[in-house]
Amino acid sequence: DLTKVDSVSKTNGSAMFTMDIQRPGMVHTAILHPPAFGGAVSKVIDDAALATPGVLAVKTLPQGVVVYAKDSYAAMKGRAALDVTWDLSKAEKRTSEQLYKTYAEAAANPGNKVEAEGDAGAALKGAAKTLEATYLFPYLAHAPMEPLDAVIEMTNGKLDVWMGSQFQVGEMGAICGTLGVPMANATLHEQFAGGSFGRRATPAMEFAVEAASAFKAFGGKAPVKHVWMRENDIRGGRYRPLTVHKLRGGIDAAGNIVGWEQVVASQSFFKNTPMEGMGMKNGIDDSLTEGIADAYHFPASYVGQHIMDGGVPTLWWRSVGNTHTAYAVEAFLDELLALGGKDAVAGRLALMKEARLKGALTKVAELANWGGKVPAGRARGVAAWKSFSSYVAQIAEVSVGPEGVPKVHKVWCAVDCGIPVNPNVIRAQIEGGIGYGLGHALYSEIVLGEGGVVQQGNFDSYRSLRIGEMPEVEVAIIKSTENPTGVGEPGLPPIAPAVANAWRKLTGKSVRRLPFIHGDNMGVGS
C-alpha cells in the first residue's frame, strides 16, 4: 500500500499542469469553433474584437477563428465580440432524436455477425416467455477538469512544446509537420494531465494540429498558449458514440434462458482513420460489441453490429465500448433472470464462462451479504463485467433521491486484476471509475439540437457527480498469481447497470435510456 509519488504535489497545488505554464512574452488565445460539426468559416467581422483592450490579433484557421491577447481574459472577451458567419453546407445537421431513430431502425436487423452459437431465432420462437428491450446511450463528453491546452515556443530554430499528451510521438509529429520543424529539433515537456479519460489521445491528433496552426498563424514570433475554454471542450466532439442496443431473450418453462439476441448500432471511431487497421477486421469493430460474447453462455445466441455513418467525431471514453455493452447486457440479463424467477447472483453464476468472473461475483455477494436485510426504502442491484483483462463485480444500494433519480448510498466492489501490485492505487482507481461512471449514468448527455448544434456548453448543463453524491465504496481485492491487468477502466462498466438493477427492484422501472435523469425516465416525456 504505497502512496503515489505525485499525491502531495497534486494536493498542495505545487504540481505543474499545462495551464500553469508561463513563458516570457507569452500570448494567450481563445478559439471560436463552428456551431455544428463539419462547419467552416464563411465571413469574419472582427472590428469589435480588435477594439477589446488587450487583444493583439484575430486569425482565421481551418478549425475556426482565433483571438490572440495579452491574457486569457482579454482573449475570451475578444472572442465574445466576434461576428462570424458560418458555412454549414457540409455540417452534420441531424438531431440526436433523428440519429436514435435511424440507429434503432438499423438495430432491428441482424447486421454483421460478430458471434453466434446455435439458432437464436428458433430458440426465441420456441421460448415459453420472451423479453425485448431497446437501450439508448447518448454522446458523452470526457469533460476533464483541465480542458485541452498546449504552450508552443520557437527559439533559434528549436521548438519547445508543453502539454499533457497520451500520444506523445504522434502529437509531436503532427506539431512538427504543421510547423515544418524536424523532430530532432523539437522537445516535448510532458505535463500532468488534469484529467483525460481518453480525450488526450486521438487518431488524427487534431488538437495538436490546431495548436500548432494557431502558433504558426501568429508568425511564431512569441510563445503561444492555446487553451480550449470549457465550451470548446463540451462542444468539441470526440465523444463516446451515441449507441443503440436491441435485445431479445427467451426462457423455457423452468425459467432457464434458452436464447439471446443482441444487435448494436453505433459509429466507429476507428473507421477511416490511421488506426482502422488496429481497430477493425473484416468490417467488424470489436469496440462496438466489446465483451458481449465473453461473459455468459447461452444455448443459442447471436451478436451483430451495424457501423453507422455520422459527422460527429467520436472517440474511446473511459472503458471504451464497455461503457454501453456492460449496461445493455447486465440490465437485460437481470430482467430476464427475474422473468424466470432466478436470483440475480445465482443466475449469473450458473451462466458465467470464466471462473475468475465467478470468483469476483461470489466475493462481492459475500461482502455485501447478498440476500440479507436491506434498510427500508432501499434496494440493491448487482452487475459483473470483464474489461481490460480484469474482473469486477459490484453491488449498489440505492434509494429514491430528491431529483427523482437514484441516490446511491454504498457500492461494494470485488476486483480480480491479477497480482495486486499496489492495492492503494487499485482502490483509488476503482473508486474513481465508480464516481465517473455513476455521474455520467445519472446526469450526463450531449444532445444535438436543431441543425446539429450541441445544446450543452458547461457544467451547468453537462452535470457531473457532486462530492456529496459520491457513495461509500468498499473494495475487496482478490488475491491472485495471474499477471497484473488493468484497473483504470474496469471499475466503470458495472456501476450503471448495478444501479439500474437496484432501481428496477425499488421502483419497478426499467431504465432503457441513459442518463437516468432523462425525461423518458422521469415520466415527463423527452
C-alpha positions in Angstrom: 0.0 0.0 0.0 2.3 2.7 -1.3 1.3 6.4 -1.6 1.6 7.7 -5.1 4.6 9.9 -5.6 2.6 12.8 -7.0 -0.2 12.8 -4.5 1.3 15.5 -2.2 2.1 17.9 -5.1 -1.3 17.5 -6.6 -2.9 18.1 -3.2 -1.0 21.2 -2.2 -1.0 22.9 -5.6 2.7 22.6 -6.4 2.2 20.2 -9.3 2.6 21.8 -12.7 0.0 21.4 -15.4 0.0 23.0 -18.9 -2.5 25.6 -17.6 0.3 26.7 -15.1 3.0 27.2 -17.7 4.2 30.8 -18.2 6.8 31.9 -20.7 8.3 35.4 -21.2 6.2 37.4 -23.7 3.6 34.6 -24.0 0.4 35.3 -25.9 -2.9 33.8 -25.0 -5.6 32.5 -27.4 -9.3 31.7 -27.4 -10.8 30.0 -30.4 -14.4 30.1 -31.7 -15.4 26.8 -33.5 -18.3 26.3 -35.9 -21.6 25.6 -34.1 -22.1 22.3 -35.9 -19.6 19.6 -36.8 -18.3 19.9 -40.3 -19.0 23.7 -40.5 -16.4 26.2 -41.7 -15.8 29.9 -41.5 -17.5 32.0 -44.2 -17.0 35.6 -43.1 -15.5 37.3 -40.0 -16.1 40.8 -38.8 -13.5 41.4 -36.1 -13.6 45.2 -35.5 -15.2 44.9 -32.0 -12.8 42.1 -31.1 -9.7 44.0 -32.1 -11.0 47.0 -30.2 -11.2 44.9 -27.0 -8.4 46.0 -24.5 -5.6 43.5 -24.5 -6.5 41.9 -27.9 -3.5 41.7 -30.2 -4.8 39.9 -33.4 -7.6 37.8 -34.9 -6.7 35.0 -37.3 -8.9 32.6 -39.3 -7.8 28.9 -39.3 -9.5 25.9 -40.9 -10.6 24.9 -37.4 -12.2 28.3 -36.5 -11.4 31.9 -35.6 -8.6 32.6 -33.1 -8.2 35.7 -30.9 -4.7 36.5 -29.6 -4.4 38.6 -26.5 -2.1 39.6 -23.6 -4.0 37.4 -21.2 -6.7 34.8 -21.2 -9.5 37.2 -20.0 -8.9 39.6 -22.9 -8.8 36.7 -25.4 -12.2 35.5 -24.1 -13.7 39.0 -24.2 -12.4 39.4 -27.8 -13.8 36.0 -28.8 -17.2 37.1 -27.4 -17.1 40.2 -29.6 -16.5 38.3 -32.9 -19.2 38.4 -35.6 -18.8 35.2 -37.6 -20.9 33.9 -40.5 -20.6 30.1 -40.8 -20.8 27.9 -43.8 -22.8 24.9 -42.6 -23.5 23.3 -46.0 -21.4 20.3 -45.2 -22.2 20.1 -41.5 -23.8 17.2 -39.6 -27.3 18.7 -39.1 -29.2 15.7 -37.7 -30.5 15.9 -34.2 -29.9 13.3 -31.5 -33.5 12.1 -31.8 -33.1 11.6 -35.6 -30.0 9.7 -35.0 -31.6 7.5 -32.4 -34.4 6.7 -34.8 -32.0 5.8 -37.6 -29.9 3.7 -35.3 -32.9 1.9 -33.8 -34.2 1.1 -37.3 -30.8 -0.4 -38.2 -30.6 -2.4 -34.9 -33.9 -4.1 -35.8 -32.0 -6.1 -38.4 -29.3 -8.7 -37.7 -26.3 -6.6 -39.0 -22.8 -8.0 -39.4 -22.4 -11.2 -37.4 -19.9 -10.8 -34.6 -20.6 -14.1 -32.7 -23.3 -16.8 -33.0 -24.0 -20.1 -31.3 -26.9 -22.4 -32.3 -30.1 -20.9 -33.8 -31.1 -18.0 -31.7 -34.1 -17.1 -33.8 -35.5 -20.6 -33.5 -34.8 -20.7 -29.8 -36.7 -17.5 -29.3 -39.6 -18.7 -31.3 -39.9 -21.8 -29.1 -39.4 -20.0 -25.8 -42.1 -20.1 -23.1 -41.7 -16.4 -22.5 -39.7 -13.7 -24.3 -38.5 -10.2 -23.5 -37.4 -7.4 -25.8 -35.7 -4.2 -25.0 -34.0 -1.3 -26.8 -31.4 0.7 -25.0 -30.3 4.2 -26.0 -26.9 5.6 -25.0 -26.1 9.3 -25.6 -23.0 11.0 -26.8 -20.8 11.6 -23.8 -18.0 14.2 -23.4 -14.9 13.4 -21.4 -15.1 16.7 -19.6 -11.7 16.6 -17.8 -11.1 19.3 -15.3 -8.3 20.8 -17.4 -9.5 21.2 -21.0 -7.2 20.7 -23.9 -4.2 23.1 -23.9 -0.7 23.5 -25.1 2.1 26.0 -25.0 4.4 26.3 -28.0 7.6 28.3 -28.3 10.3 28.6 -31.0 13.8 29.8 -30.2 16.6 29.9 -32.7 15.0 27.0 -34.7 14.4 24.9 -31.6 10.8 24.0 -30.9 9.6 23.5 -27.3 6.1 22.2 -26.5 4.4 22.0 -23.1 1.3 19.8 -22.9 -0.2 16.7 -21.3 -0.4 14.1 -24.1 -1.4 10.4 -24.3 0.1 10.1 -27.8 3.4 11.9 -27.4 5.1 10.7 -30.6 2.0 11.2 -32.8 1.2 14.6 -31.4 4.8 15.9 -31.7 4.9 14.5 -35.2 1.7 16.5 -36.0 3.0 19.7 -34.5 6.4 19.4 -36.2 4.7 18.5 -39.5 2.5 21.6 -39.3 5.4 23.9 -38.5 7.9 22.3 -40.8 10.3 21.5 -38.0 12.4 18.3 -37.8 11.5 16.1 -34.9 15.2 16.2 -33.9 14.8 19.9 -33.2 11.8 19.6 -31.0 11.3 18.9 -27.3 8.1 17.9 -25.6 7.9 18.9 -21.9 5.3 16.4 -20.8 2.9 17.8 -18.2 0.5 16.3 -15.8 -2.9 16.0 -17.5 -5.7 17.5 -15.5 -7.9 14.5 -16.3 -8.1 12.8 -19.7 -10.2 9.6 -19.7 -9.0 9.0 -23.3 -9.6 12.6 -24.6 -5.9 13.4 -24.9 -5.4 10.6 -27.4 -7.0 11.0 -30.8 -6.3 9.1 -34.1 -5.9 12.4 -36.1 -4.0 14.4 -33.4 -6.3 17.3 -34.3 -5.8 19.4 -31.2 -2.0 19.3 -31.7 -2.5 20.4 -35.3 -4.9 23.2 -34.2 -2.4 24.5 -31.5 0.4 24.4 -34.0 -1.7 26.2 -36.6 -2.5 28.9 -34.1 1.1 29.4 -33.3 2.1 29.5 -36.9 -0.7 32.0 -37.8 0.8 34.4 -35.3 4.1 34.2 -37.0 6.0 32.2 -34.5 7.2 35.4 -33.0 6.1 34.7 -29.4 5.2 31.8 -27.3 1.6 30.9 -27.6 -0.6 29.3 -25.0 -3.6 27.7 -26.9 -6.3 26.8 -24.4 -9.8 25.5 -25.0 -12.5 27.1 -22.9 -15.0 24.8 -21.2 -17.5 25.4 -24.0 -14.9 24.4 -26.6 -14.4 21.2 -24.6 -18.1 20.3 -24.1 -19.0 21.2 -27.7 -15.7 20.0 -29.2 -16.7 16.4 -30.2 -14.6 13.3 -29.8 -17.5 12.0 -27.7 -18.3 8.5 -26.6 -20.5 7.4 -29.6 -24.3 7.6 -29.5 -25.3 4.0 -29.5 -28.4 1.8 -29.7 -28.7 -1.8 -28.5 -31.6 -4.0 -29.5 -32.0 -7.2 -27.4 -34.3 -10.2 -27.4 -34.2 -13.0 -24.9 -36.3 -16.1 -24.2 -36.7 -18.6 -21.3 -38.2 -22.0 -21.1 -41.0 -23.2 -18.7 -38.5 -23.8 -15.9 -37.2 -20.2 -16.2 -33.9 -21.1 -17.9 -32.6 -18.8 -20.7 -32.7 -20.6 -24.0 -32.0 -17.8 -26.5 -30.2 -14.4 -26.6 -30.0 -12.0 -29.5 -28.3 -8.6 -29.4 -27.6 -6.1 -32.2 -25.7 -2.9 -31.7 -25.8 0.2 -33.9 -23.0 2.8 -33.4 -20.4 4.9 -35.0 -16.9 3.6 -35.3 -14.1 5.9 -34.2 -11.6 3.7 -35.9 -13.1 3.7 -39.4 -11.5 6.0 -41.9 -8.6 6.9 -39.5 -5.0 5.9 -39.4 -5.9 3.4 -36.7 -8.5 1.5 -38.8 -6.2 -1.4 -39.2 -5.8 -1.7 -35.5 -9.4 -1.4 -34.5 -11.3 -3.1 -37.3 -11.1 -6.5 -39.0 -13.3 -7.8 -41.8 -15.7 -4.9 -41.4 -16.1 -5.6 -37.7 -15.3 -3.0 -35.0 -14.8 -5.1 -31.8 -15.2 -2.0 -29.6 -18.9 -1.7 -30.6 -19.7 -5.1 -29.1 -16.9 -5.3 -26.6 -17.3 -8.1 -24.0 -20.8 -9.2 -25.1 -19.9 -12.7 -26.2 -17.3 -13.2 -23.4 -19.3 -13.2 -20.2 -22.2 -15.7 -20.4 -23.0 -18.9 -22.1 -26.5 -19.3 -23.6 -27.7 -22.4 -25.5 -28.4 -20.2 -28.5 -27.1 -16.7 -29.1 -26.4 -14.1 -31.8 -24.5 -10.8 -31.6 -24.5 -8.4 -34.5 -23.4 -4.9 -35.3 -24.1 -2.0 -37.6 -21.4 0.6 -38.1 -23.3 3.8 -38.7 -22.0 6.9 -40.6 -22.1 10.3 -39.0 -20.4 13.6 -38.9 -19.9 13.9 -35.2 -16.3 13.0 -34.3 -16.2 10.2 -31.7 -13.6 8.6 -29.6 -12.8 6.0 -26.9 -14.1 7.0 -23.5 -13.1 5.6 -20.1 -13.5 1.8 -20.6 -14.3 2.3 -24.4 -17.2 0.1 -25.6 -17.7 -1.5 -22.2 -19.4 1.7 -21.2 -22.6 0.6 -23.1 -22.2 -3.1 -23.7 -22.0 -3.9 -20.0 -25.1 -1.8 -19.3 -27.2 -3.4 -22.0 -26.1 -7.0 -21.1 -26.3 -6.7 -17.4 -29.6 -4.7 -17.2 -31.3 -7.0 -19.7 -29.9 -10.2 -18.1 -31.2 -9.0 -14.7 -34.7 -8.6 -16.2 -34.6 -12.0 -17.9 -33.4 -13.7 -14.8 -36.3 -12.1 -12.8 -38.7 -13.2 -15.5 -37.6 -16.7 -14.9 -37.7 -16.5 -11.2 -33.9 -16.7 -10.8 -31.8 -15.0 -8.2 -29.6 -12.2 -9.8 -26.4 -13.6 -8.3 -27.0 -17.4 -8.5 -28.5 -17.0 -12.0 -25.4 -15.2 -13.2 -23.0 -17.7 -11.6 -24.8 -20.5 -13.5 -24.2 -18.8 -16.8 -20.7 -17.3 -16.5 -18.0 -18.7 -18.7 -14.9 -17.7 -16.7 -14.0 -18.8 -13.2 -12.4 -15.5 -12.3 -15.6 -13.6 -13.0 -17.4 -16.1 -10.9 -14.9 -15.5 -8.1 -15.4 -11.7 -8.3 -19.2 -12.1 -8.2 -19.1 -14.6 -5.3 -16.8 -12.3 -3.3 -18.9 -9.2 -3.7 -22.0 -11.1 -2.8 -20.3 -12.2 0.4 -19.0 -8.7 1.0 -22.5 -7.1 0.8 -24.3 -10.0 2.4 -26.4 -10.5 -0.7 -29.8 -11.8 0.2 -29.6 -10.3 3.7 -31.8 -7.5 5.1 -31.8 -4.2 3.3 -32.8 -0.9 5.0 -36.3 0.2 4.4 -36.8 2.4 1.3 -33.7 0.9 -0.4 -32.8 -1.8 -2.8 -29.7 -3.5 -4.1 -28.6 -4.4 -7.6 -25.7 -6.3 -8.9 -23.6 -6.4 -12.1 -20.3 -8.0 -13.1 -18.0 -7.5 -16.1 -14.6 -8.3 -17.5 -12.7 -5.5 -19.2 -9.0 -4.9 -19.9 -8.4 -8.4 -18.7 -9.7 -7.6 -15.2 -12.8 -9.0 -13.5 -15.0 -6.6 -11.5 -18.4 -7.2 -9.7 -20.4 -4.6 -7.9 -23.4 -4.3 -5.7 -25.1 -0.9 -5.3 -27.6 0.1 -2.6 -30.0 2.9 -3.7 -33.0 4.9 -2.6 -35.1 7.5 -4.4 -33.1 10.7 -4.4 -34.5 14.3 -4.2 -34.3 14.8 -8.0 -36.2 11.6 -8.7 -33.1 9.7 -9.7 -31.2 7.1 -7.7 -29.4 8.1 -4.6 -26.6 5.6 -4.3 -25.6 5.1 -0.6 -23.0 2.4 -0.9 -21.2 0.3 -3.5 -19.4 -3.0 -2.7 -16.9 -4.0 -5.3 -14.7 -7.1 -5.8 -11.8 -6.9 -8.3 -9.5 -9.5 -9.7 -6.7 -7.7 -11.6 -4.0 -10.3 -11.2 -1.2 -9.8 -8.8 -2.2 -6.6 -6.9 1.0 -4.5 -7.3 -0.2 -1.5 -5.3 -3.6 -2.1 -3.5 -3.8 1.6 -2.6 -3.8 2.6 -6.3 -6.2 -0.2 -7.2 -8.7 1.0 -4.7 -8.3 4.6 -5.8 -8.8 3.7 -9.5 -11.9 1.6 -8.7 -13.4 4.4 -6.6 -12.6 6.9 -9.4 -14.1 4.7 -12.1 -17.3 4.3 -10.0 -17.7 8.0 -9.4 -17.0 8.9 -13.0 -19.4 6.2 -14.4 -22.1 7.0 -11.9 -22.1 10.7 -12.5 -22.4 10.2 -16.3 -25.1 7.5 -16.0 -27.2 9.6 -13.7 -26.9 13.1 -15.3 -24.8 13.5 -18.4 -25.6 13.6 -22.1 -24.6 15.6 -25.1 -27.7 16.5 -27.1 -27.6 17.6 -30.8 -30.5 20.0 -31.3 -31.8 21.6 -34.4 -29.2 21.9 -37.1 -26.9 19.5 -35.2 -26.0 22.2 -32.7 -24.7 20.9 -29.3 -27.1 22.0 -26.6 -24.6 21.7 -23.7 -21.7 24.1 -23.0 -20.6 24.0 -19.4 -21.1 22.1 -16.2 -24.5 23.9 -15.6 -25.9 21.8 -18.5 -23.4 18.9 -18.6 -23.9 17.8 -15.0 -21.2 15.9 -13.0 -21.4 14.0 -9.8 -21.0 16.2 -6.8 -18.9 15.3 -3.8 -22.0 14.8 -1.6 -23.4 12.4 -4.1 -20.4 10.1 -4.1 -21.4 6.8 -2.4 -19.3 5.0 0.2 -17.2 2.4 -1.7 -15.9 -0.8 -0.2 -13.3 -2.6 -2.4 -12.2 -6.2 -2.0 -9.0 -7.0 -3.9 -8.9 -10.7 -4.8 -5.5 -12.4 -4.2 -4.1 -13.8 -7.4 -1.0 -15.1 -9.0 -2.1 -14.1 -12.5 -0.3 -11.4 -14.5 -1.3 -7.8 -13.4 -4.0 -6.3 -15.5 -5.9 -3.0 -15.9 -7.5 -1.0 -13.0 -8.0 2.4 -14.5 -11.0 1.5 -16.6 -12.6 -1.8 -15.3 -14.3 -0.1 -12.2 -16.6 1.9 -14.5 -18.7 -0.6 -16.6 -20.6 -2.4 -13.7 -21.7 0.6 -11.8 -24.5 1.9 -14.1 -26.2 -1.5 -14.5 -25.9 -2.3 -10.8 -27.7 0.9 -10.0 -30.3 0.3 -12.8 -31.0 -3.2 -11.4 -31.4 -1.8 -7.9 -33.7 0.9 -9.2 -35.9 -1.5 -11.1 -36.3 -3.5 -7.8 -37.1 -0.4 -5.9 -39.5 1.3 -8.3 -40.5 -1.2 -10.9 -39.0 1.0 -13.6 -36.5 -0.4 -16.2 -34.1 2.4 -17.3 -33.5 1.8 -21.0 -32.4 5.3 -21.9 -29.4 7.0 -20.2 -29.0 9.2 -18.4 -31.3 8.3 -15.6 -32.5 12.0 -15.4 -33.7 12.0 -19.0 -37.3 12.8 -19.3 -38.2 9.4 -20.6 -37.3 8.0 -17.2 -38.9 10.8 -15.2 -42.4 10.5 -16.6 -42.3 13.9 -18.4 -41.6 12.8 -22.0 -38.4 13.5 -23.8 
